[in-house]
Amino acid sequence: MPLLLLDLDNTLVDRDAAFRFATTDLLATHGLPATDLDWVLELDASGYRPRGVVARGLLDRYPMLAPPLVQGFLDNGAADAVTLAASTRTALRHATALGWTPVIVTNGRVRQQEKKIQVSGLDREVAGWVISEGVGAAKPDAGIFARAAEVVGARLADGGWVVGDSARADIGGAQAIGYPSVWLPLSAGSGRPSSSTNLRAPPTTCPPRSTWCWTTRASDEDQPPWIFSNGSRSSSPRGSSALDRLT
Ligand SMILES: [Mg+2]
């Protein structure tokens, strides 16, 4: 059965919305200016800035916060607030029913990423997951994708697709294993695929507001019957990331 190798943050779940929600709560709880929200979000850089740098920045600006509290916020704040959009859950079930094997492939720490998977309920919707810290390889390294296939008793040679928001980690990883991909430039850290990436315009069956939808090496025969969409970002933890079936 073909593999569906899915990124987690800002792909299956709207991690930025969850972090925004947690930050708003942190500022309110400790009597800090609500207008600092954008400053914290910029410091966070959609989770791509090293956590130690973010922690130092927060402690420098808010010396009244205890270091363990800041660490706890960075470890659990977004993880506690992630949600799985109903349309994403439905699409995952639909893909599974059609014979796809969905596997989460995510870079990050095991404790934090597994918490997101469990809090969102994704643990009940996918066949398995691999986390870079746990397997000793990170996207775009082909090794982590090979481990993803192994955890569901498959091989990369079985074929599949990669879906993710990071040009470097996800689309670069797809290129490393020779898989077609869907790129979702949904966060500040999405970057741009390299000029050598054979991106093409969305299929004509994409919804009108589909500027986020790009595929590589796609053909009508081998493309999954749906794509992700994220037409507008949400300010609540109930993110707008969604898998919408193409009809
Ligand atoms: Mg991501």
Residues whose N, C-alpha, C, O or C-beta is under 5 A from the ligand:
A	BS01	MG	D7 L8 D9 N10 T11 D165 S166
